[in-house]
Amino acid sequence: MRLDRVWMILGMACVTYILRFLPMALFTKWTVPERLRWGLEYIPVAVLSAIVFPILFFDGGGSLSLQPRALFAALPVFALARFVRSIWGCVILGMAIYWGVGFVL
């Protein structure tokens, strides 16, 4: 490996570490107001919806069409997420069903 790539990787590691460490170090003593905390609880759901729903309802060209393979994998994952609330369980179940349907079809 060339030396410039090693320095680039080390630099990216330092930037990543600093960007994750500074908010932790600066805001550990700060108490989040209840209203802000209530609003922040919806961010993961909004981000996941923004990622998942275009995959389910749009083809690669951007036109509206139902994607049966993705929808077939998503329905059991939605049910699992509703009752178990396990992120890793949902990821593993969704990937297993999606790949399994891909092997069958």
Sequence and secondary structure as in RCSB ss.txt:
>XXXX:A:sequence
MRLDRVWMILGMACVTYILRFLPMALFTKWTVPERLRWGLEYIPVAVLSAIVFPILFFDGGGSLSLQPRALFAAL
PVFALARFVRSIWGCVILGMAIYWGVGFVL
>XXXX:A:secstr
  HHHHHHHHHHHHHHHHHHHHHHHHHSS    HHHHHHHTTHHHHHHHHHHHHHHHB TTS B   HHHHHHHH
HHHHHHHHT  HHHHHHHHHHHHHHHHHH 
